[in-house]
């Protein structure tokens, strides 16, 4: 059997836990299974590294810094496997066999990743690749990251592309429980759950598997979640069934909306690039952009809204045809992703009409070939999320 096993930060949080992980991998190899391993940063290393970046750092430097946690984990785990006589190789961005590639927009390049993963699959059985989770590499060789839940994404994506039989997520919970064992009596493990059920739980705080990771799961790929103390990679835990037809994702933090108005938006070539570049050079990430005849709107994390306003105001002063910049806070975004969803006739109306009927104001809608983003007031986000999920299922 071909298995991709992902070990979370907690399951690698100490030397003893690294040893336990290595034992479970070695046992699976001894039973003639082909194993690929994805490793998260040990413990809370990534959060600690991010907290230590108290200076202005561009995206490339920031990615290189936070990558140190995963880079350490794969070296530890590879050495522990070697001590058990297992032929293992650690892979990180920059390695000639590195599989995860992102494009110029920071999104996974599915074709390039699929091709590299196929090459990796040919060597399974000869060696156990121990792969840094969360990290990726762009076509220029720069380190990039896959965002929240990135190690889960690495594991499920590789599981699909190497044609694995199973992806096993090793974490600090015994799969999905019927309730919080710290709160309710008699909580027990749920043996099976669908991806849609798990997605709904994750939006309500259940941190089991990142919904973004499960978007790579298909019906043929078996995904299980087990506790790191379980010891056996090939049994127990919770089995996740099915696949996403469409995925609904809600951003966890508040956005601010900055709107620049002026005739230059439609009359001056390159003004969109000028405004976007100003934000980029100030290390401000833009979540989404919308444009109109005489305005352009940038959605950014609310924590950087004041800085973004000052950056854009400088451009307003510099460009005579621009009039002003305004800011609106406390905005939520809900995205519907998957397939050719936005190209289906009437899909926007099917999503938006029920929101309007609930007397919820839709601030903005941005659609592309594979997603629809709906922006609403932060206070309305939970009700809007329920409505969108119902509309997608119907």
C-alpha positions in Angstrom: 0.0 0.0 0.0 1.2 3.5 -0.8 0.7 6.0 2.1 1.5 9.7 2.6 1.8 10.3 6.4 1.7 13.9 7.7 3.0 14.6 11.2 1.7 17.8 12.7 3.7 20.2 15.0 2.4 18.6 18.2 3.3 15.1 17.0 6.9 16.2 16.5 6.9 18.5 19.5 9.8 16.8 21.4 12.6 14.3 20.9 10.4 11.5 22.3 7.6 12.3 19.9 10.0 12.4 16.9 11.1 8.9 18.1 7.5 7.7 18.2 6.9 9.0 14.7 10.0 7.3 13.4 8.9 4.0 15.0 5.5 4.1 13.3 7.1 4.9 9.9 9.7 2.2 10.3 7.0 -0.4 11.2 5.1 0.5 8.1 8.2 0.2 5.9 9.0 -3.1 7.5 5.5 -4.3 6.4 6.5 -3.5 2.8 4.4 -0.4 2.4 5.6 2.6 0.3 5.7 5.6 2.6 6.1 9.3 2.0 6.2 11.7 5.0 5.2 15.3 5.3 6.5 17.1 8.4 5.3 20.3 10.0 7.5 22.5 12.2 8.1 21.1 15.6 5.7 22.4 18.3 5.0 26.1 17.9 8.2 26.9 16.0 6.4 28.7 13.1 4.4 31.0 15.4 7.5 31.8 17.5 9.5 32.7 14.3 6.7 34.9 13.1 6.5 36.7 16.5 10.3 37.4 16.3 10.0 39.2 12.9 9.5 42.6 14.5 11.0 44.4 11.5 9.9 45.1 8.0 10.5 42.0 5.9 9.5 41.3 2.3 7.6 38.1 1.4 10.7 36.3 0.3 12.6 37.0 3.5 9.6 36.2 5.6 9.1 32.8 3.8 12.8 31.9 4.2 12.7 32.7 8.0 9.5 30.7 8.8 10.7 27.8 6.7 13.4 27.0 9.3 10.8 25.2 11.5 9.9 22.7 8.8 13.6 22.4 7.6 14.6 21.4 11.1 11.8 18.8 11.4 12.6 16.9 8.3 16.3 16.7 9.3 15.3 15.4 12.8 12.9 12.8 11.3 15.3 11.7 8.6 18.0 11.1 11.2 15.7 9.2 13.5 14.7 7.0 10.5 18.3 6.4 9.6 19.0 5.3 13.2 16.3 2.6 12.6 17.9 1.4 9.4 15.4 3.1 7.1 16.7 4.6 3.9 15.2 8.2 4.1 15.9 11.4 2.2 14.7 14.9 3.4 13.3 17.2 0.7 13.0 21.0 1.1 12.7 23.8 -1.4 15.8 24.0 -3.4 16.3 20.2 -3.6 16.3 18.9 -7.2 13.5 16.5 -6.3 11.3 19.1 -4.6 7.7 18.6 -5.8 5.5 21.5 -4.7 5.5 24.4 -7.2 3.6 27.7 -7.1 3.0 30.2 -9.9 3.6 34.0 -10.0 0.3 34.6 -8.0 1.5 32.3 -5.2 -1.1 29.6 -6.1 -0.2 25.9 -6.6 0.9 25.2 -10.2 -1.1 22.0 -10.5 0.5 20.8 -13.7 4.1 21.3 -12.6 3.4 19.8 -9.2 1.7 16.8 -10.7 4.6 16.2 -13.0 7.2 16.4 -10.2 5.1 14.3 -7.8 4.9 11.6 -10.5 8.7 11.5 -10.6 8.8 11.3 -6.8 6.3 8.4 -6.9 8.7 6.4 -9.1 11.2 6.3 -6.2 8.9 5.3 -3.4 9.9 1.9 -2.1 13.6 2.7 -2.7 13.6 5.5 -0.1 11.3 7.3 2.3 11.1 11.0 1.3 10.6 13.3 4.3 9.1 16.5 2.9 8.7 19.9 4.5 5.0 20.7 4.8 3.6 24.2 4.3 6.4 25.3 2.0 6.6 25.5 -1.8 8.9 26.9 -4.4 8.1 29.2 -7.3 9.5 28.8 -10.8 12.4 31.2 -10.0 13.4 29.0 -7.0 12.1 31.3 -4.3 10.6 29.8 -1.2 6.8 30.4 -0.9 4.2 29.2 1.6 0.8 27.5 1.2 -0.9 29.5 3.9 -2.9 28.3 6.9 -3.2 24.5 7.0 -0.4 24.3 4.5 1.1 21.1 5.8 -2.3 19.4 5.4 -2.5 20.8 1.9 0.9 19.4 1.1 0.0 15.9 2.3 -3.4 15.6 0.6 -2.2 17.1 -2.6 0.8 14.8 -2.8 -1.4 11.9 -1.9 -3.5 12.6 -4.9 -0.7 13.3 -7.3 1.5 10.3 -6.3 -1.6 8.0 -6.5 -1.5 7.1 -2.9 -4.0 4.7 -1.3 -4.1 6.6 1.9 -3.2 10.0 3.5 -2.8 9.7 7.2 -2.9 12.9 9.3 -1.1 12.4 12.6 -2.1 15.0 15.1 -3.0 15.6 18.7 -6.6 14.5 18.4 -7.9 11.0 18.0 -9.8 11.8 14.8 -13.1 13.6 15.0 -14.9 13.3 18.4 -18.7 13.3 19.1 -18.0 16.3 21.4 -15.2 18.1 23.2 -13.9 15.5 25.7 -12.9 18.4 28.0 -16.5 19.6 28.2 -18.8 16.6 27.7 -18.8 13.2 29.3 -18.6 10.1 27.1 -17.2 11.7 24.0 -16.0 9.1 21.6 -14.3 8.9 18.3 -16.3 9.1 15.1 -15.2 6.3 12.8 -16.3 8.0 9.5 -17.3 11.5 8.4 -17.8 13.1 5.1 -15.7 16.0 3.8 -18.8 18.3 3.8 -19.6 17.4 7.5 -16.0 18.1 8.4 -15.9 21.4 6.5 -18.9 22.6 8.4 -17.3 21.6 11.7 -14.1 23.4 10.8 -15.9 26.7 10.2 -17.2 26.4 13.8 -13.7 25.9 15.3 -13.0 22.2 14.9 -9.3 22.1 13.9 -8.9 18.6 12.4 -8.0 19.0 8.7 -7.8 22.3 6.8 -10.7 22.6 4.4 -8.2 23.9 1.8 -6.4 20.6 2.0 -9.5 18.5 1.5 -10.2 20.4 -1.8 -7.5 18.1 -3.3 -9.2 14.9 -2.0 -11.1 12.7 -4.5 -13.3 9.7 -4.0 -10.4 7.3 -4.6 -8.1 8.8 -2.0 -8.6 7.5 1.6 -7.8 10.2 4.3 -7.6 9.3 8.0 -6.9 11.3 11.1 -5.1 9.6 14.1 -3.6 10.6 17.4 0.2 10.6 17.5 0.1 8.2 20.5 -1.7 5.6 18.4 1.5 4.1 17.0 0.0 2.4 14.0 -0.2 4.5 10.8 -2.5 2.0 9.1 -5.5 1.7 11.4 -7.8 3.6 13.8 -8.8 7.2 13.9 -11.5 8.8 11.7 -11.8 8.1 8.0 -12.9 11.1 5.9 -15.1 10.1 3.0 -16.2 11.7 -0.3 -14.9 14.8 -2.1 -15.8 18.4 -2.4 -18.0 19.3 -5.3 -17.7 22.9 -4.3 -16.0 24.3 -1.3 -17.1 27.2 0.8 -14.4 29.1 2.7 -14.7 32.0 5.1 -11.7 34.2 6.0 -11.0 34.0 9.7 -9.9 37.6 10.2 -11.5 41.0 9.4 -10.8 42.9 6.2 -10.8 46.6 5.5 -12.0 48.0 2.1 -10.0 51.0 0.7 -11.6 52.7 -2.3 -9.6 55.1 -4.4 -11.8 57.4 -6.6 -10.9 59.5 -9.6 -11.0 59.9 -13.4 -7.5 58.4 -13.7 -8.9 55.0 -13.0 -10.4 54.8 -16.5 -8.3 57.6 -18.3 -4.8 56.9 -17.3 -3.0 53.7 -18.4 -1.2 51.8 -15.7 -2.9 53.5 -12.7 -4.0 50.1 -11.4 -0.4 48.9 -11.5 0.8 52.1 -9.8 -1.6 51.7 -6.9 -1.0 47.9 -6.5 2.8 48.3 -6.7 2.7 51.0 -4.0 1.0 48.6 -1.6 3.3 45.7 -2.6 6.4 47.8 -2.0 5.0 48.6 1.5 4.7 44.9 2.2 0.9 45.1 2.3 -0.9 41.9 1.1 -4.0 42.5 -1.0 -6.7 39.9 -0.5 -8.9 41.1 -3.4 -9.3 43.9 -5.9 -12.5 45.3 -7.5 -12.7 48.1 -10.0 -15.4 50.4 -11.4 -15.6 53.2 -13.9 -14.1 55.8 -11.6 -12.9 53.8 -8.6 -10.7 50.9 -7.5 -11.2 49.0 -4.3 -8.5 47.1 -2.4 -9.4 44.6 0.4 -6.6 44.2 2.9 -6.3 42.8 6.4 -7.8 45.2 8.9 -4.6 45.3 10.9 -2.8 47.1 8.1 -5.6 49.3 6.9 -4.3 52.5 8.4 -0.9 52.0 6.8 -2.5 51.1 3.5 -4.6 54.2 3.6 -1.5 56.4 4.0 0.3 54.6 1.1 -2.7 55.1 -1.2 -3.2 58.7 -0.1 0.4 59.5 -1.2 -0.6 58.2 -4.7 -3.8 60.3 -4.6 -1.7 63.4 -4.0 0.8 62.4 -6.6 -1.7 61.7 -9.4 -3.8 64.8 -10.2 -6.8 62.8 -11.7 -7.3 60.9 -8.4 -9.7 62.5 -6.0 -9.6 60.7 -2.6 -9.2 57.4 -0.7 -11.8 56.2 1.8 -11.8 53.2 4.3 -14.5 50.9 5.5 -13.7 48.4 8.3 -15.2 45.2 9.7 -15.7 43.3 6.5 -16.0 39.5 6.0 -15.4 37.5 2.9 -17.0 34.2 2.0 -15.6 32.3 -1.1 -17.2 29.6 -3.1 -14.5 27.6 -4.9 -14.5 24.6 -7.2 -14.8 23.4 -10.8 -16.5 25.7 -13.2 -19.0 27.1 -10.6 -19.1 30.7 -11.7 -19.7 29.7 -15.3 -22.9 27.9 -14.4 -25.9 30.0 -15.5 -27.7 31.7 -12.6 -25.1 30.6 -10.0 -24.5 34.2 -8.7 -28.2 34.8 -8.3 -28.7 31.5 -6.6 -26.0 32.5 -4.0 -26.8 36.2 -3.6 -30.6 36.3 -3.7 -31.1 34.4 -0.4 -28.6 36.7 1.2 -30.6 39.7 0.1 -33.8 38.1 1.2 -32.3 37.7 4.7 -31.8 41.5 4.7 -28.0 41.2 4.6 -26.2 43.9 2.7 -23.7 42.5 0.1 -20.8 45.0 0.0 -19.2 43.5 -3.1 -19.0 40.4 -5.3 -15.9 39.3 -7.2 -16.0 36.3 -9.5 -13.5 34.4 -11.5 -13.4 31.2 -13.5 -13.1 29.1 -10.3 -14.4 31.2 -7.5 -17.0 33.6 -6.2 -16.2 36.0 -3.3 -19.0 37.6 -1.4 -18.1 40.5 0.9 -20.5 41.3 3.8 -20.4 43.1 7.1 -18.4 41.2 9.8 -21.5 41.0 12.0 -23.4 39.2 9.3 -20.8 36.7 8.5 -22.2 33.6 10.3 -25.7 34.0 8.9 -24.3 34.7 5.4 -22.0 31.6 5.6 -25.0 29.4 6.5 -27.0 30.8 3.6 -24.1 30.3 1.1 -23.5 26.8 2.2 -27.2 26.0 1.8 -27.3 27.6 -1.6 -24.3 25.6 -2.9 -25.7 22.3 -1.6 -29.1 22.9 -3.2 
